[in-house]
Amino acid sequence: MANFTVAIPDDLLSDAKVAAAKAGTSLNAIIRTLLEGYVRNESAPLTGNYEILFRYSLGQISEKDAVEELHLDDSDSLHALTVQAGLPLPRLSVEETAAMKKKFGEMIDRFGNAA
């Protein structure tokens, strides 16, 4: 088995050692497990619901579309699933951002004309 050196902030190393001790394992075992998972996930395509959640969290599909594709009742369920999947909190899709920008511009135009 090979050894390697990695540079990380001192506080992160300290916190990681404490977390490993609490879990009854070694920091080496945690890093190995995380790297194995990363490599496995990088070499396999995303499938099913996880792919939908992943695309949603990146803003590639809208909240409405994700709710529909996952057959959920509401956006609260979508947000909960996204967090449970360990994904970043959702961002607005490109289309939603463009719509907000347009709407905001229209509001500024109206406000400016009313003054």
C-alpha positions as CSV (number, residue, x, y, z in Angstrom):
1,M,0.0,0.0,0.0
2,A,1.3,3.4,-1.0
3,N,1.7,6.4,1.3
4,F,1.1,10.1,0.3
5,T,1.3,13.5,1.9
6,V,-1.6,16.0,1.8
7,A,-1.6,19.6,3.1
8,I,-4.7,20.6,5.0
9,P,-5.4,23.3,7.6
10,D,-4.4,22.4,11.1
11,D,-7.9,22.9,12.5
12,L,-9.4,20.6,9.9
13,L,-6.8,17.9,10.8
14,S,-7.6,18.3,14.5
15,D,-11.4,18.1,13.9
16,A,-10.9,15.1,11.6
17,K,-8.9,13.2,14.3
18,V,-11.5,13.9,16.9
19,A,-14.3,12.7,14.5
20,A,-12.3,9.5,13.7
21,A,-11.8,8.8,17.4
22,K,-15.5,9.3,18.1
23,A,-16.3,6.9,15.3
24,G,-13.8,4.4,16.6
25,T,-11.7,4.4,13.5
26,S,-8.6,6.0,12.1
27,L,-8.2,9.1,10.0
28,N,-6.4,6.9,7.4
29,A,-9.5,4.6,7.2
30,I,-11.8,7.5,6.8
31,I,-9.7,9.1,4.0
32,R,-9.4,5.7,2.2
33,T,-13.2,5.2,2.4
34,L,-13.9,8.7,1.1
35,L,-11.4,8.2,-1.8
36,E,-12.9,4.9,-2.7
37,G,-16.4,6.4,-2.8
38,Y,-15.2,9.3,-4.8
39,V,-13.5,7.1,-7.4
40,R,-16.4,4.7,-7.6
41,N,-18.9,7.6,-8.1
42,E,-16.7,9.3,-10.7
43,S,-16.4,6.1,-12.8
44,A,-20.1,5.2,-12.7
45,P,-22.9,7.3,-14.2
46,L,-25.5,8.8,-11.9
47,T,-28.8,7.0,-12.1
48,G,-32.4,7.3,-11.0
49,N,-33.5,9.7,-8.4
50,Y,-30.0,10.7,-7.4
51,E,-29.3,12.0,-10.9
52,I,-32.5,14.2,-10.8
53,L,-31.5,15.5,-7.3
54,F,-28.0,16.2,-8.6
55,R,-29.2,18.1,-11.6
56,Y,-31.6,20.0,-9.5
57,S,-28.9,21.0,-6.9
58,L,-26.8,22.3,-9.7
59,G,-29.6,24.4,-11.2
60,Q,-29.8,22.3,-14.4
61,I,-33.5,21.6,-13.9
62,S,-36.2,23.7,-12.2
63,E,-37.7,23.0,-8.8
64,K,-41.1,22.3,-10.5
65,D,-39.5,19.8,-12.9
66,A,-37.6,18.0,-10.2
67,V,-40.8,17.7,-8.1
68,E,-42.6,16.3,-11.1
69,E,-39.8,13.9,-12.1
70,L,-39.5,12.5,-8.6
71,H,-43.3,12.3,-8.2
72,L,-43.2,14.4,-5.0
73,D,-46.0,16.3,-3.3
74,D,-44.2,19.6,-2.8
75,S,-40.9,21.4,-2.9
76,D,-40.3,20.9,0.9
77,S,-40.0,17.1,0.2
78,L,-37.6,17.9,-2.7
79,H,-35.4,20.0,-0.4
80,A,-35.4,17.3,2.3
81,L,-34.4,14.7,-0.2
82,T,-31.6,16.9,-1.6
83,V,-30.1,17.4,1.9
84,Q,-30.5,13.7,2.7
85,A,-28.6,12.8,-0.5
86,G,-25.7,15.0,0.8
87,L,-26.0,17.4,-2.1
88,P,-25.6,21.2,-1.9
89,L,-28.7,23.2,-1.2
90,P,-30.5,23.8,-4.4
91,R,-29.8,26.7,-6.6
92,L,-32.2,28.3,-9.1
93,S,-32.1,27.0,-12.6
94,V,-30.7,29.2,-15.4
95,E,-34.3,29.7,-16.7
96,E,-35.6,30.7,-13.2
97,T,-32.7,33.1,-12.8
98,A,-33.4,34.7,-16.2
99,A,-37.1,35.0,-15.3
100,M,-36.3,36.7,-12.0
101,K,-33.9,39.0,-13.7
102,K,-36.5,40.0,-16.3
103,K,-39.2,40.5,-13.6
104,F,-36.8,42.6,-11.6
105,G,-36.0,44.7,-14.6
106,E,-39.7,45.2,-15.2
107,M,-40.2,46.3,-11.6
108,I,-37.4,48.8,-11.9
109,D,-38.9,50.1,-15.1
110,R,-42.3,50.5,-13.5
111,F,-40.9,52.1,-10.4
112,G,-38.8,54.5,-12.4
113,N,-41.8,55.5,-14.5
114,A,-44.0,56.1,-11.4
115,A,-41.5,58.5,-9.8
